[in-house]
Amino acid sequence: MSSRRFRLIRHQDVSGVSGTGPVAEGVQFTDGSVALRWYGDYPTTTVWDGIESVVAIHGHGGATTVEWLDPERGPDPDLQLPPRESLRPRPWPDLHSAPEPQDPDPLHSERDLGSNGAAPPSTWSSYRVFG
């Protein structure tokens, strides 16, 4: 199987938010996972384990359907990926350790704070308030 594009078509706007017609586009990757991009005034991108999860959450009992834009091609003989379920979990490799910060917040470091935790008056002149 190779990557496959699709759109979500909303036939009835159950939530009253997205309207009807095409409401999102996405791609199903070779391992079955899905990236979904919503249309509209507040576009967002979400990632799902599979198209079944997308339909279960956003299908609203048939009010929204998947329209495949690419044909299902079947297994790709050049790409022999094992099923995700058969892979054992592996931790991220420790490539290198992070360096210790020299001064994590040079504008507000402890040496600039008074005994009450506030910046001394001498540093206040560097701030301007616009109103």
Disulfide bonds with the S-S distance in Angstrom:
none
